[in-house]
Amino acid sequence: MITLIFTLYRPGKQLLETLVFKGVWKVYSNKVVLKDFNLIVFEGEVVRLEGPNGSGKTTVLKLASGIERPTRGEVYVAGSRPWSPSGKRAFGVVMHGNMTYPELTVRENIEFFVKLYKADKDYAFELANKIGLDDKLDQRASELSFGWRKRLEMVRALLHKPKLLLLDEPFVGLDKRGLEDIMTILKSVNEEGVSIVYTAPTGVPYSVRPDERVVSLA
C-alpha cells in the first residue's frame, strides 16, 4: 500500500484535476486493500498503476468509476463524485468484464450508447472506424474475438467524450494488430486532453506515453 500526492505545473495553464483520491481507505471484511491513498491526476496525464495481484490496482479503478465506494476518504472525478450523474459523464471505463450487449450488433451497441449518453453519433462511428471496427458493424458482439470485443468496449467508453478514461490491463491478451489499434486510439484521445489511468502488471513493456507517470502499489 502507498500514500502519494502529486502536483503538476505547466507555465501559463491551469490544469483540471480529473481524478482526486483524498485519504482513501478500502476495507473488505478485515482486509485493508487501500490505506490512506492519495492521488491527483491532471488533465491530459497518463498514469499507470503497477503492482502484483491483490495490491489494489483494480480497486482504485472501481472506486474511481463509482462501482464501489470508499470505506473512508473522498474520491472526485472532474470535481464530482463518480457515482453522481455529472461524475458518470466525466469518465469512461473498460474493465475485464464486457459492458456491451452480446446479442446486439456492433452498430446497434454503438447506437444504444450514443442515445444513452446523448452523444455525437458521427463522432462515435468515427472512433469505430479509427479503431478498425468499420467492417464489423453488422456482426453481433458475441461473435467478436477477444481483441475485437475490446475495441468495441473502447468505443463504448469514449463515445461521450469523457475527461478521464479508466482501463484495467488494456493490453492483456491482444495480438500485434490489436495492440497497435488500441495504442493508436489511446494516443489520439490523450492528445485531445483526455486523462488516462490504467493498470498493468509490474514490468509490462508497453506504455501509452514515454513520460507517463508510474504509481507502484504493493
CYANA upper distance limits for C-alpha pairs under 8 A (distance plus 0.5 A):
  1 MET  CA     33 VAL  CA      7.83
  1 MET  CA     34 LEU  CA      6.58
  1 MET  CA     35 LYS  CA      6.87
  1 MET  CA     37 PHE  CA      8.35
  1 MET  CA     55 SER  CA      7.38
  1 MET  CA     56 GLY  CA      8.29
  1 MET  CA    217 LEU  CA      5.98
  1 MET  CA    218 ALA  CA      5.67
  2 ILE  CA     34 LEU  CA      8.37
  2 ILE  CA     35 LYS  CA      7.80
  2 ILE  CA     36 ASP  CA      8.32
  2 ILE  CA     37 PHE  CA      6.83
  2 ILE  CA    216 SER  CA      8.11
  2 ILE  CA    217 LEU  CA      6.45
  2 ILE  CA    218 ALA  CA      7.74
  3 THR  CA     35 LYS  CA      8.07
  3 THR  CA     36 ASP  CA      6.65
  3 THR  CA     37 PHE  CA      5.34
  3 THR  CA     38 ASN  CA      6.09
  3 THR  CA     39 LEU  CA      8.44
  4 LEU  CA     37 PHE  CA      7.11
  4 LEU  CA     38 ASN  CA      5.48
  4 LEU  CA     39 LEU  CA      6.15
  5 ILE  CA     38 ASN  CA      5.89
  5 ILE  CA     39 LEU  CA      5.54
  5 ILE  CA     40 ILE  CA      6.84
  6 PHE  CA     39 LEU  CA      6.98
  6 PHE  CA     40 ILE  CA      6.34
  6 PHE  CA     41 VAL  CA      8.40
  7 THR  CA     40 ILE  CA      7.54
  8 LEU  CA     42 PHE  CA      7.73
  9 TYR  CA     13 LYS  CA      8.47
  9 TYR  CA     14 GLN  CA      8.23
  9 TYR  CA     15 LEU  CA      8.38
 10 ARG  CA     14 GLN  CA      7.80
 10 ARG  CA     15 LEU  CA      8.39
 15 LEU  CA     42 PHE  CA      6.64
 15 LEU  CA     43 GLU  CA      6.21
 16 LEU  CA     42 PHE  CA      6.18
 16 LEU  CA     43 GLU  CA      5.67
 16 LEU  CA     78 ALA  CA      7.69
 17 GLU  CA     40 ILE  CA      7.13
 17 GLU  CA     41 VAL  CA      6.35
 17 GLU  CA     42 PHE  CA      4.97
 17 GLU  CA     43 GLU  CA      6.61
 17 GLU  CA     77 VAL  CA      8.31
 17 GLU  CA     78 ALA  CA      6.55
 17 GLU  CA     79 GLY  CA      7.99
 18 THR  CA     40 ILE  CA      8.24
 18 THR  CA     41 VAL  CA      6.28
 18 THR  CA     42 PHE  CA      5.90
 18 THR  CA     43 GLU  CA      6.28
 18 THR  CA     76 TYR  CA      8.29
 18 THR  CA     77 VAL  CA      5.84
 18 THR  CA     78 ALA  CA      4.84
 18 THR  CA     79 GLY  CA      7.82
 18 THR  CA    163 LYS  CA      7.17
 18 THR  CA    164 LEU  CA      6.82
 18 THR  CA    195 SER  CA      7.53
 19 LEU  CA     39 LEU  CA      8.14
 19 LEU  CA     40 ILE  CA      6.24
 19 LEU  CA     41 VAL  CA      5.51
 19 LEU  CA     42 PHE  CA      7.49
 19 LEU  CA     64 ALA  CA      7.95
 19 LEU  CA     75 VAL  CA      8.01
 19 LEU  CA     76 TYR  CA      6.25
 19 LEU  CA     77 VAL  CA      5.15
 19 LEU  CA     78 ALA  CA      6.68
 19 LEU  CA     79 GLY  CA      8.45
 19 LEU  CA    164 LEU  CA      8.13
 20 VAL  CA     38 ASN  CA      7.95
 20 VAL  CA     39 LEU  CA      6.18
 20 VAL  CA     40 ILE  CA      5.13
 20 VAL  CA     41 VAL  CA      7.01
 20 VAL  CA     74 GLU  CA      8.39
 20 VAL  CA     75 VAL  CA      6.12
 20 VAL  CA     76 TYR  CA      5.58
 20 VAL  CA     77 VAL  CA      7.05
 21 PHE  CA     37 PHE  CA      7.14
 21 PHE  CA     38 ASN  CA      5.31
 21 PHE  CA     39 LEU  CA      5.44
 21 PHE  CA     40 ILE  CA      6.97
 21 PHE  CA     73 GLY  CA      8.10
 21 PHE  CA     74 GLU  CA      6.44
 21 PHE  CA     75 VAL  CA      5.24
 21 PHE  CA     76 TYR  CA      7.25
 22 LYS  CA     36 ASP  CA      8.09
 22 LYS  CA     37 PHE  CA      7.18
 22 LYS  CA     38 ASN  CA      5.38
 22 LYS  CA     39 LEU  CA      7.43
 22 LYS  CA     73 GLY  CA      6.21
 22 LYS  CA     74 GLU  CA      5.64
 22 LYS  CA     75 VAL  CA      6.94
 23 GLY  CA     35 LYS  CA      8.14
 23 GLY  CA     36 ASP  CA      4.75
 23 GLY  CA     37 PHE  CA      5.67
 23 GLY  CA     38 ASN  CA      5.95
 23 GLY  CA     72 ARG  CA      7.83
 23 GLY  CA     73 GLY  CA      5.32
 23 GLY  CA     74 GLU  CA      7.25
 24 VAL  CA     34 LEU  CA      7.34
 24 VAL  CA     35 LYS  CA      6.93
 24 VAL  CA     36 ASP  CA      5.37
 24 VAL  CA     37 PHE  CA      5.29
 24 VAL  CA     38 ASN  CA      7.09
 24 VAL  CA     70 PRO  CA      6.82
 24 VAL  CA     71 THR  CA      7.93
 24 VAL  CA     72 ARG  CA      6.02
 24 VAL  CA     73 GLY  CA      4.63
 24 VAL  CA     74 GLU  CA      6.59
 24 VAL  CA     75 VAL  CA      8.01
 25 TRP  CA     32 VAL  CA      8.01
 25 TRP  CA     33 VAL  CA      8.00
 25 TRP  CA     34 LEU  CA      5.41
 25 TRP  CA     35 LYS  CA      5.13
 25 TRP  CA     36 ASP  CA      5.87
 25 TRP  CA     37 PHE  CA      7.03
 25 TRP  CA     70 PRO  CA      6.53
 25 TRP  CA     71 THR  CA      6.00
 25 TRP  CA     72 ARG  CA      5.48
 25 TRP  CA     73 GLY  CA      6.76
 26 LYS  CA     32 VAL  CA      6.62
 26 LYS  CA     33 VAL  CA      6.10
 26 LYS  CA     34 LEU  CA      5.45
 26 LYS  CA     35 LYS  CA      7.33
 26 LYS  CA     70 PRO  CA      5.87
 26 LYS  CA     71 THR  CA      5.43
 26 LYS  CA     72 ARG  CA      7.39
 27 VAL  CA     31 LYS  CA      6.00
 27 VAL  CA     32 VAL  CA      4.95
 27 VAL  CA     33 VAL  CA      6.34
 27 VAL  CA     34 LEU  CA      7.60
 27 VAL  CA     71 THR  CA      6.68
 28 TYR  CA     32 VAL  CA      7.00
 28 TYR  CA     33 VAL  CA      7.84
 33 VAL  CA     54 GLY  CA      8.07
 33 VAL  CA     55 SER  CA      7.27
 33 VAL  CA     56 GLY  CA      6.12
 33 VAL  CA     59 THR  CA      8.34
 34 LEU  CA     56 GLY  CA      6.84
 36 ASP  CA     73 GLY  CA      8.21
 41 VAL  CA     45 GLU  CA      6.99
 41 VAL  CA     47 VAL  CA      8.01
 41 VAL  CA    195 SER  CA      7.94
 42 PHE  CA    195 SER  CA      7.38
 43 GLU  CA    163 LYS  CA      7.96
 43 GLU  CA    193 GLY  CA      6.58
 43 GLU  CA    194 VAL  CA      6.97
 43 GLU  CA    195 SER  CA      5.88
 44 GLY  CA    190 ASN  CA      6.36
 44 GLY  CA    191 GLU  CA      7.70
 44 GLY  CA    192 GLU  CA      8.15
 44 GLY  CA    193 GLY  CA      4.81
 44 GLY  CA    194 VAL  CA      5.55
 44 GLY  CA    195 SER  CA      4.88
 44 GLY  CA    196 ILE  CA      7.94
 45 GLU  CA    190 ASN  CA      8.20
 45 GLU  CA    193 GLY  CA      8.49
 45 GLU  CA    194 VAL  CA      8.07
 45 GLU  CA    195 SER  CA      5.36
 45 GLU  CA    196 ILE  CA      6.86
 45 GLU  CA    212 GLU  CA      7.55
 45 GLU  CA    213 ARG  CA      8.39
 46 VAL  CA    190 ASN  CA      8.32
 46 VAL  CA    195 SER  CA      6.30
 46 VAL  CA    196 ILE  CA      5.19
 46 VAL  CA    197 VAL  CA      6.39
 46 VAL  CA    208 VAL  CA      7.84
 46 VAL  CA    209 ARG  CA      7.61
 46 VAL  CA    212 GLU  CA      5.50
 46 VAL  CA    213 ARG  CA      6.81
 47 VAL  CA    196 ILE  CA      6.72
 47 VAL  CA    197 VAL  CA      5.26
 47 VAL  CA    198 TYR  CA      6.97
 47 VAL  CA    212 GLU  CA      6.20
 47 VAL  CA    213 ARG  CA      5.24
 47 VAL  CA    214 VAL  CA      6.32
 47 VAL  CA    215 VAL  CA      7.60
 48 ARG  CA    197 VAL  CA      6.37
 48 ARG  CA    198 TYR  CA      5.57
 48 ARG  CA    199 THR  CA      6.14
 48 ARG  CA    200 ALA  CA      7.32
 48 ARG  CA    212 GLU  CA      7.59
 48 ARG  CA    213 ARG  CA      6.66
 48 ARG  CA    214 VAL  CA      5.32
 48 ARG  CA    215 VAL  CA      6.62
 49 LEU  CA     57 LYS  CA      6.57
 49 LEU  CA    197 VAL  CA      7.79
 49 LEU  CA    198 TYR  CA      6.53
 49 LEU  CA    199 THR  CA      5.08
 49 LEU  CA    200 ALA  CA      6.71
 49 LEU  CA    214 VAL  CA      6.58
 49 LEU  CA    215 VAL  CA      5.47
 49 LEU  CA    216 SER  CA      6.49
 49 LEU  CA    217 LEU  CA      7.61
 50 GLU  CA     57 LYS  CA      7.49
 50 GLU  CA    199 THR  CA      6.49
 50 GLU  CA    200 ALA  CA      5.72
 50 GLU  CA    201 PRO  CA      6.05
 50 GLU  CA    202 THR  CA      5.73
 50 GLU  CA    214 VAL  CA      7.43
 50 GLU  CA    215 VAL  CA      6.62
 50 GLU  CA    216 SER  CA      5.30
 50 GLU  CA    217 LEU  CA      6.55
 51 GLY  CA     55 SER  CA      6.42
 51 GLY  CA     57 LYS  CA      7.51
 51 GLY  CA    200 ALA  CA      7.77
 51 GLY  CA    201 PRO  CA      6.19
 51 GLY  CA    202 THR  CA      5.83
 51 GLY  CA    216 SER  CA      6.20
 51 GLY  CA    217 LEU  CA      5.46
 51 GLY  CA    218 ALA  CA      6.17
 52 PRO  CA    201 PRO  CA      6.71
 52 PRO  CA    202 THR  CA      7.24
 52 PRO  CA    217 LEU  CA      8.23
 52 PRO  CA    218 ALA  CA      7.20
 53 ASN  CA    201 PRO  CA      8.42
 55 SER  CA    217 LEU  CA      6.16
 55 SER  CA    218 ALA  CA      5.61
 56 GLY  CA     60 VAL  CA      6.74
 56 GLY  CA    217 LEU  CA      7.42
 57 LYS  CA     61 LEU  CA      7.34
 57 LYS  CA    199 THR  CA      6.61
 57 LYS  CA    217 LEU  CA      7.59
 58 THR  CA     62 LYS  CA      6.73
 58 THR  CA    168 ASP  CA      7.09
 58 THR  CA    199 THR  CA      7.60
 59 THR  CA     63 LEU  CA      6.65
 60 VAL  CA     64 ALA  CA      6.56
 61 LEU  CA     65 SER  CA      6.54
 61 LEU  CA    166 LEU  CA      6.97
 61 LEU  CA    167 LEU  CA      8.12
 61 LEU  CA    168 ASP  CA      7.92
 62 LYS  CA     66 GLY  CA      6.58
 62 LYS  CA     67 ILE  CA      5.45
 62 LYS  CA     68 GLU  CA      5.99
 63 LEU  CA     67 ILE  CA      6.59
 63 LEU  CA     68 GLU  CA      5.53
 63 LEU  CA     69 ARG  CA      6.10
 63 LEU  CA     70 PRO  CA      7.07
 63 LEU  CA     75 VAL  CA      7.81
 63 LEU  CA     82 PRO  CA      8.38
 64 ALA  CA     75 VAL  CA      7.18
 64 ALA  CA     76 TYR  CA      7.96
 64 ALA  CA     77 VAL  CA      7.63
 64 ALA  CA     82 PRO  CA      6.74
 65 SER  CA     82 PRO  CA      6.07
 65 SER  CA     83 TRP  CA      7.63
 65 SER  CA     88 LYS  CA      7.91
 65 SER  CA     91 PHE  CA      7.76
 65 SER  CA     93 VAL  CA      7.48
 65 SER  CA    166 LEU  CA      8.20
 66 GLY  CA     81 ARG  CA      8.31
 66 GLY  CA     82 PRO  CA      5.35
 66 GLY  CA     83 TRP  CA      5.14
 66 GLY  CA     88 LYS  CA      8.46
 67 ILE  CA     83 TRP  CA      8.14
 70 PRO  CA     74 GLU  CA      7.65
 70 PRO  CA     75 VAL  CA      8.28
 75 VAL  CA     81 ARG  CA      6.84
 75 VAL  CA     82 PRO  CA      7.72
 76 TYR  CA     80 SER  CA      5.62
 76 TYR  CA     81 ARG  CA      5.32
 76 TYR  CA     82 PRO  CA      6.61
 76 TYR  CA     87 GLY  CA      8.25
 77 VAL  CA     81 ARG  CA      6.61
 77 VAL  CA     82 PRO  CA      6.13
 77 VAL  CA     87 GLY  CA      6.26
 77 VAL  CA     90 ALA  CA      7.19
 77 VAL  CA     91 PHE  CA      7.91
 77 VAL  CA    164 LEU  CA      8.32
 78 ALA  CA     87 GLY  CA      7.51
 78 ALA  CA     90 ALA  CA      7.06
 78 ALA  CA    163 LYS  CA      7.96
 79 GLY  CA     87 GLY  CA      8.24
 80 SER  CA     84 SER  CA      7.34
 80 SER  CA     86 SER  CA      6.94
 80 SER  CA     87 GLY  CA      5.46
 81 ARG  CA     86 SER  CA      8.42
 81 ARG  CA     87 GLY  CA      5.94
 82 PRO  CA     86 SER  CA      8.33
 82 PRO  CA     87 GLY  CA      4.82
 82 PRO  CA     88 LYS  CA      6.15
 83 TRP  CA     87 GLY  CA      6.56
 83 TRP  CA     88 LYS  CA      6.54
 84 SER  CA     88 LYS  CA      6.58
 85 PRO  CA     89 ARG  CA      7.02
 86 SER  CA     90 ALA  CA      6.98
 87 GLY  CA     91 PHE  CA      7.55
 88 LYS  CA     92 GLY  CA      8.42
 89 ARG  CA    117 TYR  CA      8.18
 89 ARG  CA    160 HIS  CA      7.95
 89 ARG  CA    162 PRO  CA      6.99
 90 ALA  CA    162 PRO  CA      5.31
 90 ALA  CA    163 LYS  CA      5.81
 90 ALA  CA    164 LEU  CA      6.86
 91 PHE  CA    157 ALA  CA      8.36
 91 PHE  CA    162 PRO  CA      5.26
 91 PHE  CA    163 LYS  CA      6.33
 91 PHE  CA    164 LEU  CA      5.08
 91 PHE  CA    165 LEU  CA      6.13
 91 PHE  CA    166 LEU  CA      7.79
 92 GLY  CA    156 ARG  CA      8.45
 92 GLY  CA    157 ALA  CA      4.82
 92 GLY  CA    158 LEU  CA      6.46
 92 GLY  CA    162 PRO  CA      6.41
 92 GLY  CA    164 LEU  CA      6.86
 92 GLY  CA    165 LEU  CA      5.35
 92 GLY  CA    166 LEU  CA      6.66
 93 VAL  CA    157 ALA  CA      6.04
 93 VAL  CA    165 LEU  CA      6.31
 93 VAL  CA    166 LEU  CA      5.09
 93 VAL  CA    167 LEU  CA      6.37
 94 VAL  CA     98 ASN  CA      8.18
 94 VAL  CA    153 GLU  CA      6.86
 94 VAL  CA    154 MET  CA      7.18
 94 VAL  CA    157 ALA  CA      7.09
 94 VAL  CA    166 LEU  CA      6.82
 94 VAL  CA    167 LEU  CA      5.45
 94 VAL  CA    168 ASP  CA      6.82
 94 VAL  CA    170 PRO  CA      8.35
 95 MET  CA    167 LEU  CA      6.58
 95 MET  CA    168 ASP  CA      5.46
 95 MET  CA    169 GLU  CA      8.42
 96 HIS  CA    168 ASP  CA      6.93
 96 HIS  CA    169 GLU  CA      8.31
 98 ASN  CA    149 ARG  CA      8.45
 98 ASN  CA    153 GLU  CA      7.35
 99 MET  CA    153 GLU  CA      7.54
100 THR  CA    109 ASN  CA      6.91
100 THR  CA    141 ALA  CA      8.03
100 THR  CA    152 LEU  CA      8.28
100 THR  CA    153 GLU  CA      7.14
100 THR  CA    156 ARG  CA      7.99
101 TYR  CA    109 ASN  CA      7.08
101 TYR  CA    141 ALA  CA      7.23
101 TYR  CA    142 SER  CA      8.49
102 PRO  CA    140 ARG  CA      6.91
102 PRO  CA    141 ALA  CA      5.14
102 PRO  CA    142 SER  CA      4.93
103 GLU  CA    140 ARG  CA      6.50
103 GLU  CA    141 ALA  CA      7.05
103 GLU  CA    142 SER  CA      6.95
104 LEU  CA    108 GLU  CA      6.16
104 LEU  CA    109 ASN  CA      6.42
104 LEU  CA    140 ARG  CA      5.83
104 LEU  CA    141 ALA  CA      6.64
105 THR  CA    109 ASN  CA      6.59
105 THR  CA    137 LEU  CA      7.03
105 THR  CA    138 ASP  CA      5.89
105 THR  CA    139 GLN  CA      5.55
105 THR  CA    140 ARG  CA      4.29
105 THR  CA    141 ALA  CA      5.99
106 VAL  CA    110 ILE  CA      6.78
106 VAL  CA    136 LYS  CA      7.32
106 VAL  CA    137 LEU  CA      5.20
106 VAL  CA    138 ASP  CA      6.56
106 VAL  CA    139 GLN  CA      6.52
106 VAL  CA    140 ARG  CA      6.54
106 VAL  CA    141 ALA  CA      6.26
106 VAL  CA    152 LEU  CA      7.65
107 ARG  CA    111 GLU  CA      6.67
107 ARG  CA    137 LEU  CA      5.28
107 ARG  CA    138 ASP  CA      6.65
108 GLU  CA    112 PHE  CA      6.48
109 ASN  CA    113 PHE  CA      6.84
110 ILE  CA    114 VAL  CA      6.56
110 ILE  CA    124 ALA  CA      7.53
110 ILE  CA    125 PHE  CA      8.16
110 ILE  CA    155 VAL  CA      8.20
110 ILE  CA    156 ARG  CA      7.09
111 GLU  CA    115 LYS  CA      6.78
111 GLU  CA    121 LYS  CA      7.69
112 PHE  CA    116 LEU  CA      6.70
113 PHE  CA    117 TYR  CA      6.56
113 PHE  CA    119 ALA  CA      8.40
113 PHE  CA    156 ARG  CA      7.18
113 PHE  CA    159 LEU  CA      8.47
114 VAL  CA    118 LYS  CA      6.05
114 VAL  CA    119 ALA  CA      5.26
114 VAL  CA    120 ASP  CA      7.22
114 VAL  CA    121 LYS  CA      6.55
114 VAL  CA    124 ALA  CA      7.80
114 VAL  CA    159 LEU  CA      7.52
114 VAL  CA    160 HIS  CA      7.79
115 LYS  CA    119 ALA  CA      7.06
117 TYR  CA    160 HIS  CA      6.67
118 LYS  CA    160 HIS  CA      8.14
119 ALA  CA    124 ALA  CA      8.22
119 ALA  CA    159 LEU  CA      7.14
119 ALA  CA    160 HIS  CA      5.58
120 ASP  CA    124 ALA  CA      6.83
120 ASP  CA    159 LEU  CA      7.93
120 ASP  CA    160 HIS  CA      7.73
121 LYS  CA    125 PHE  CA      6.88
122 ASP  CA    126 GLU  CA      6.57
123 TYR  CA    127 LEU  CA      6.77
123 TYR  CA    159 LEU  CA      7.33
124 ALA  CA    128 ALA  CA      6.93
124 ALA  CA    155 VAL  CA      7.44
124 ALA  CA    158 LEU  CA      8.41
124 ALA  CA    159 LEU  CA      5.35
124 ALA  CA    160 HIS  CA      8.36
125 PHE  CA    129 ASN  CA      6.63
125 PHE  CA    134 ASP  CA      8.49
126 GLU  CA    130 LYS  CA      6.61
127 LEU  CA    131 ILE  CA      6.71
127 LEU  CA    155 VAL  CA      6.68
127 LEU  CA    159 LEU  CA      7.84
127 LEU  CA    185 ILE  CA      8.34
128 ALA  CA    132 GLY  CA      6.76
128 ALA  CA    133 LEU  CA      5.59
128 ALA  CA    134 ASP  CA      6.60
128 ALA  CA    152 LEU  CA      7.97
128 ALA  CA    155 VAL  CA      6.69
129 ASN  CA    133 LEU  CA      6.00
129 ASN  CA    134 ASP  CA      5.27
130 LYS  CA    185 ILE  CA      7.66
131 ILE  CA    151 ARG  CA      7.15
131 ILE  CA    181 ASP  CA      5.93
131 ILE  CA    182 ILE  CA      7.42
131 ILE  CA    184 THR  CA      8.15
131 ILE  CA    185 ILE  CA      6.98
132 GLY  CA    181 ASP  CA      7.73
133 LEU  CA    137 LEU  CA      6.87
133 LEU  CA    148 TRP  CA      8.12
133 LEU  CA    151 ARG  CA      8.06
133 LEU  CA    152 LEU  CA      8.05
139 GLN  CA    143 GLU  CA      7.05
139 GLN  CA    144 LEU  CA      7.86
140 ARG  CA    144 LEU  CA      7.56
141 ALA  CA    149 ARG  CA      7.14
144 LEU  CA    148 TRP  CA      6.13
144 LEU  CA    149 ARG  CA      6.08
145 SER  CA    149 ARG  CA      6.57
146 PHE  CA    150 LYS  CA      6.69
146 PHE  CA    173 GLY  CA      8.13
146 PHE  CA    174 LEU  CA      8.25
147 GLY  CA    151 ARG  CA      6.94
147 GLY  CA    173 GLY  CA      7.81
147 GLY  CA    174 LEU  CA      6.09
147 GLY  CA    175 ASP  CA      7.89
147 GLY  CA    178 GLY  CA      6.40
148 TRP  CA    152 LEU  CA      6.89
148 TRP  CA    178 GLY  CA      8.04
149 ARG  CA    153 GLU  CA      6.73
150 LYS  CA    154 MET  CA      6.74
151 ARG  CA    155 VAL  CA      6.93
151 ARG  CA    178 GLY  CA      8.44
151 ARG  CA    182 ILE  CA      7.44
152 LEU  CA    156 ARG  CA      6.72
153 GLU  CA    157 ALA  CA      6.67
154 MET  CA    158 LEU  CA      6.76
155 VAL  CA    159 LEU  CA      6.27
157 ALA  CA    162 PRO  CA      8.48
157 ALA  CA    165 LEU  CA      7.94
158 LEU  CA    162 PRO  CA      6.76
158 LEU  CA    165 LEU  CA      8.09
162 PRO  CA    194 VAL  CA      7.49
163 LYS  CA    193 GLY  CA      7.89
163 LYS  CA    194 VAL  CA      5.48
163 LYS  CA    195 SER  CA      6.74
164 LEU  CA    194 VAL  CA      6.07
164 LEU  CA    195 SER  CA      5.22
164 LEU  CA    196 ILE  CA      6.36
164 LEU  CA    197 VAL  CA      8.15
165 LEU  CA    194 VAL  CA      7.45
165 LEU  CA    195 SER  CA      6.64
165 LEU  CA    196 ILE  CA      5.29
165 LEU  CA    197 VAL  CA      6.80
166 LEU  CA    196 ILE  CA      6.58
166 LEU  CA    197 VAL  CA      5.56
166 LEU  CA    198 TYR  CA      6.27
167 LEU  CA    196 ILE  CA      8.19
167 LEU  CA    197 VAL  CA      6.86
167 LEU  CA    198 TYR  CA      5.00
167 LEU  CA    199 THR  CA      7.02
168 ASP  CA    198 TYR  CA      6.17
168 ASP  CA    199 THR  CA      5.61
168 ASP  CA    200 ALA  CA      7.92
169 GLU  CA    198 TYR  CA      7.00
169 GLU  CA    199 THR  CA      5.48
169 GLU  CA    200 ALA  CA      5.56
169 GLU  CA    201 PRO  CA      8.21
170 PRO  CA    198 TYR  CA      7.78
170 PRO  CA    199 THR  CA      8.15
170 PRO  CA    200 ALA  CA      8.42
171 PHE  CA    179 LEU  CA      6.85
174 LEU  CA    178 GLY  CA      5.80
174 LEU  CA    179 LEU  CA      6.14
175 ASP  CA    179 LEU  CA      6.59
176 LYS  CA    180 GLU  CA      6.74
177 ARG  CA    181 ASP  CA      6.63
178 GLY  CA    182 ILE  CA      6.64
179 LEU  CA    183 MET  CA      6.51
180 GLU  CA    184 THR  CA      6.55
181 ASP  CA    185 ILE  CA      6.95
182 ILE  CA    186 LEU  CA      6.66
183 MET  CA    187 LYS  CA      6.55
183 MET  CA    208 VAL  CA      7.02
184 THR  CA    188 SER  CA      6.62
185 ILE  CA    189 VAL  CA      6.74
186 LEU  CA    190 ASN  CA      6.53
186 LEU  CA    208 VAL  CA      7.46
187 LYS  CA    191 GLU  CA      6.62
187 LYS  CA    208 VAL  CA      6.91
187 LYS  CA    209 ARG  CA      8.07
188 SER  CA    192 GLU  CA      7.12
189 VAL  CA    193 GLY  CA      7.16
189 VAL  CA    194 VAL  CA      6.19
190 ASN  CA    194 VAL  CA      5.15
190 ASN  CA    195 SER  CA      6.74
190 ASN  CA    196 ILE  CA      7.65
200 ALA  CA    204 VAL  CA      7.02
207 SER  CA    212 GLU  CA      7.99
208 VAL  CA    212 GLU  CA      7.71
